[in-house]
Amino acid sequence: MLPFLRSELARCQPYHPNLGGTGMAMDILDTNECPYDLPTDLKQTLADRYVEAIAANRYPDGSHTDLKAAIVDYLSEQTAGQWQPGPEHVTVGNGSDELIRSILIATCLGGQGSVLVAEPTFSMYGIVAETLGIPVVRIGRDPQTWEMDLAAAETAITQTEGTPVRLCFVVHPNSPTANPLTEAEKDWLRQVPPQILVVIDEAYFEFSGETLLAELPQHPNWLITRTFSKALRLAAHRVGYGIGDPQLIAALEAIRLPYNLPSVAQLAATLALEARSQLLSAIPGLITERDRLYRKLQVVSQLQVWPSASNFLFLKTQSSSQTAALAAQLKAQGTLVRHTADGLRITIGSPAENERTLAHLQTAITQSLPATV
Ligand SMILES: Cc1ncc(COP(=O)(O)O)c(C=O)c1O
């Protein structure tokens, strides 16, 4: 360990993007992106606007004015008429990953708080917390329904010893397990005391169609985060946003880097929202494919697969070693999936990719898993 590095960094592990490295063309089904690129006409508009309207020698708009206006317009459709969002309710990050870091800095840094997560869940919350020396309180979930252990959550936020919980991350629907928040979980979030920030990560909102946005004004200690990396097809551009009480948004704006989002990324996200009906029109087809895959996998005796409210499926075999073997065999055949939480998270791809997933799974199961019936 280099003598000038903080000693706790010795424990930190980087997030390992699974980049294949097999030398063959792969079906990339490990990162929950949309399988379809931006339509060419939209890419062309982006390229033209780059040439015409972006001065490469100038810093980007550090206030994200146009992008925030486009986000506000989009959000206004989703509040069920309960309230009118404005730019003061919105902060924009270099991916929602950047927002996760800002949120942790704003709430827990310097020994002031610990963060609560219900595992399995999105790993970046714990990874980023650890890089900042922030303690992570991990509770479990029901292994059949994946509902959070709410009794453990309540104990964690009321315990009086150690660093108090100041922040709680939930994902709606969760990754990797694909379940949306239940009514009991939502009720628990509604009564979390005001000294604890609740982050509701709605990265997959466009697939689930479920959001807690309408309730946001009643809960100044809630922040909803979203991303352009999934349904809006802009993973390459790294854009995420958070919606919350203006005072909370002002704090997050104050601690972010001034030019956190390149001009082209801001433009791409603004154009994507303008073209949202075109981009989001792929979602019903992806959901039909997801449900088709789910039904096919549900009858495979060696697998347990869970219903999904998102654009991916989570499944397990009877043992961790079998699951690891399955992931390796899928990769060897050209299907990249995420091996996590003792299971496989498989992104829904194009119909052709999904057909290959089914065929590769069948081959892998025949080769390595004993039948249970
Ligand atoms: C639940 C969840 N939140 C956030 C992110 C990160 O999104 P972004 O690409 O905006 O950083 C992901 C990415 O996989 C995710 O699954």
The ligand as an SDF file (V2000), in Angstrom:
LIG
                    3D

 16 16  0  0  0  0  0  0  0  0999 V2000
  -30.2920    0.5490   -9.8280 C   0  0  0  0  0  0  0  0  0  0  0  0
  -29.2830    1.3270  -10.5990 C   0  0  0  0  0  0  0  0  0  0  0  0
  -29.0360    2.5890  -10.2630 N   0  0  0  0  0  0  0  0  0  0  0  0
  -28.1330    3.3280  -10.9230 C   0  0  0  0  0  0  0  0  0  0  0  0
  -27.4190    2.7990  -11.9730 C   0  0  0  0  0  0  0  0  0  0  0  0
  -26.3600    3.6380  -12.6190 C   0  0  0  0  0  0  0  0  0  0  0  0
  -26.8510    4.3390  -13.6710 O   0  0  0  0  0  0  0  0  0  0  0  0
  -25.9570    5.4160  -14.4340 P   0  0  0  0  0  0  0  0  0  0  0  0
  -25.5690    4.7830  -15.7190 O   0  0  0  0  0  0  0  0  0  0  0  0
  -26.8820    6.5810  -14.6050 O   0  0  0  0  0  0  0  0  0  0  0  0
  -24.7730    5.7630  -13.5680 O   0  0  0  0  0  0  0  0  0  0  0  0
  -27.6420    1.4880  -12.3630 C   0  0  0  0  0  0  0  0  0  0  0  0
  -26.8610    0.8950  -13.4560 C   0  0  0  0  0  0  0  0  0  0  0  0
  -26.8690   -0.2680  -13.7400 O   0  0  0  0  0  0  0  0  0  0  0  0
  -28.5970    0.7280  -11.6590 C   0  0  0  0  0  0  0  0  0  0  0  0
  -28.8420   -0.5500  -11.9620 O   0  0  0  0  0  0  0  0  0  0  0  0
  1  2  1  0
  2  3  1  0
  2 15  2  0
  3  4  2  0
  4  5  1  0
  5  6  1  0
  5 12  2  0
  6  7  1  0
  7  8  1  0
  8  9  2  0
  8 10  1  0
  8 11  1  0
 12 13  1  0
 12 15  1  0
 13 14  2  0
 15 16  1  0
M  END
$$$$
